[in-house]
Amino acid sequence: MILDKFDLTGRVAVVTGGNQGLGLAFARGLGEAGAKVAILGRNTARNEDAVAALVLEGIIARAFTADVVEKASLEAAAADIRKQLGEVDILVNNAGACIHRPAFEVTDDEFAHVMDVNVRGVWNGSQVFGRSMAAAGRGVIVNVGSISAQIVNRPQWQPIYNASKAAVHQLTKSLAAEWAASGIRVNAIAPGYVRTEMAPVDRPEFRRYWIEDAPQQRAALPEEIAPSVVFLASDASAFMTGSVLVIDGGYTVY
């Protein structure tokens, strides 16, 4: 049956930055599809709150504290995940950072922070969890890119974020090509504007461009992006690797 292809029962999924917003929606979606979920983030209390909410919904979930920028902490978390949940089958590289600032005003520290979290974090996660996937001869990585990798957003200037997400898209393709022989599929999603704590979609100065310029005339809810992550994590997308799936309400068609 076609819906069986989406079933993740018995699989272990890691979601970085999975304790709020899009990451929590991804964790919930993967868990509802049957996966055991590891919420991985820097904020221990927020991780535990997210897990408590998922467990109340009948999802098997555990919290792990780590910083994606620090490979040693990721390696320690990976070892704990393996002990508590089993070998990791799915990695969602979701942790991210964004700074709205004109290029001449971006400080070196801000540049380093955004690039570290958005690019180094994806690189570290892919290396750490990808090694065990390669050893097992199977695995799926879903990277969270953005339409900002393909456009220049308005009205805010965010050159470092845009560049970092373009790097995520290209890294996705590069790893997909290199790791296909090891049984690892690597894809990315490129969401448009989503209603989260990080996106003030209803402020008039943003709504004019973020909402009214989109064919669907609205922002997405996090739970509307999650099914695409489940799709890419599941056997339903078995013949997909190196793809970037745009989910933007039509924003980039213009």
N, C-alpha and C positions, 0 to 999 in steps of 0.2 A: 504494500500500500504506500502511496506517495507520502503520506504524513509520517510514516515510519522513518523516512530519510532525515527528518528533523529531530528525531529522538536522541537525546544525549545521555540517556540512562547509563550509569556506570562510569561515566567520564568525569575527569577532574578539570575544573576550569579556574584559572587565576585571572583576576581583574585588578589591575593596578589603578590606584585612585578610585577604588570601588565603593567608597563610603558615602558618596553623595552624588547628586545630579545625574549626569549620563552614566557614570560608572556604576552607581547603585541600580539604575534601570537595567543596565547590561547584566549585572550579577543576578538580579531578579529574573530576567528573561531566561538566562542560561539555567538557573535553578529550576524554573518552572518546566523547562524542557527535559529535566531529569539529571542535570549535572550536579556534582558536589562542588561547591563554590568556595574559593579562597579569596577573601577580601584583603587586599594588600595596600597599605597606605602609611603615611608618616604619623598620623594622629591616632594614637591607640584608643582613646575614648570614643572617637567618632567611628573607628573601625568596629568596635564592640557594639555600639548602638545600631549600626547598620546590620550586623550579623543577628542581633537580637530581633530586629524587625523581620528579617528573612526567615529565621527559625520559627517565629510565630505563624508564618505563612506555610510552614511545612517543608521548607527548603533546608537541605543539609549545607551548612555554611560554617566557616571558621574565620577568625580574624588573625592577621599577621602584620606586625609592624616592621616596615622597612622603607628606605628612601631609594627610589629608582636611580638616583644620581650616584649612589654609593654601591658599587658592585658587591663589596663584601657583605653588606647588609642584605642584599638580594640573595646572595648565595646561602646565607644563614637561613633566610626565610624559606628558600626553596627546599632546604634540608628538612625544616620543620613541616612544611606542607607535605612532603613525601612521607614523613612518619605518620602524620595525622590523617591524611586523605588518600595517599597513594601517588603514583606517578602522574605527572601533569600531562594532560592530553591537549588542553586548549589554553592559550595565553591571549588575553586582551590587553594590549598596551594602551591604556586610556589616560594615565596621569598626564596632566598638562598645565601650562602656565601661559598667561597672556598679559601684555602690557600695552596700553594705548598711549603712544607717545610719538611725536614727530621725530624723524631720524636724527636731526641735529641735537635733540634733547635727550636721546637715549644714552644712559650712562653705561660704562663698561660692565658694571655689576649687573645691571638690568639685562644687557645683551647676554652675558654669561648665564644668568639664571634661566632665561627663556630657552636658550639653546641647550643648556644642560638638561632641563626637565623634558623638553619636547623631543630632542634628538638623542642626546646621550641616554636618556631614560629608556627610549625605545630600543636603542642599541644594546644597552646592558640587559634589559629584560629578554630580548631575543637571544642574546648569547647564553645567558645563564640557563634559561628554560629550554632553549633550542638544542643545547648539547644533549640533554637527557632524551629529548624527542628524537634526535638523530640516532642515539644509541638504541632506542626502541623501534626505529624505522617507521615512525608515524608521528603526526602532530599537526596542530593548526595554530597559526598566529594571526590575530586580527589587530591591525594597527588603527588607531583613531587619528585620521588626518583631518582635512577641512576643505571647504570650498575656498578658503583663504589661500590655499596652495595654487589656485587657478585664477583668482581674481585679485584686484586691489579693493579692499572694503571701503565703504563710505558710511558716514562722514568722518569716522575716526581714522587716524593714521596708526598703523601697527606693523611696520615693516619687518621687525624681527620675528614676530609670530608668523607672518605670511611666509617668510623664508624658511622658518623651522618646519612648517607643515609641508612645504614643497619638498624639503629634505626627507620627511617621513614617507611621502608618496614614492620618491625615487628609491629610498632604502627598501621599501616594500617590494618593489619590482626586482631590485638587485638580489635580495635574499630569496625571493621566490625562484629566481632562475638558478641560484647556486644550490639551494637546499631541496629542490624537487627530487633529485636523485636519492635523497635521504628520507623521502616520504613525508616531508614537511610542506604544507601549503601555507603561503603567506599572502594575505589580502588586506585591504584597508577600506574603511568607510570615510566618506567626505561629507559630514553633515553641514547643512546650512544653519540658519539661526534657530536655536532651540531655547525654550523657556526654562532657564535655570538661574541659580543665584548669580552666576557670572555674566549673564546676558540681560541687561536692562531693556528688554524689547519694547516695553510700553512707554518709555520716556519719549516725548514728542520729537526730539532732535534725532533719535535713532529710528523710531517707528517710521518716519518719512522714507527712509532708505531701506531699512531692514525688512519691513513688512509690506509697505505699499508698492515697492519695486518688484515684489515676488508675484508670479502669476496666481498662486493660491492665496495671497493676501493675508498670510498668517505665519506665526512661528510654529515650530513643531513642539510637541511634548516629548520628554525623554523616552517615554514608553512607546512612542512611534518610531524611534530609531532602533530600539532594542531588537525587534524581530529580524532586522537585517544582520545584526551581529550573530544571532542564533543561526540564521541561514548560512553565513560564512563559516561558522564554527562546526556545522553539521555536515553529514554526508550528502545533504541536498545540494551542496556546492562542490561536490567531489572533483569536478572537471574545471574548477576555477582556481587559478593561482596567479599572482602578480596583478590582480585587478584592483581598481579603485572605484568603489560603489558610491555614487553621488546620491545623497538624500537631502534635497534642499527646497522642496516645494516649487521647483522650476526656476529658482533664482538665477542659475547660471545659463539659462537658455538665451538670455538677452545679451 
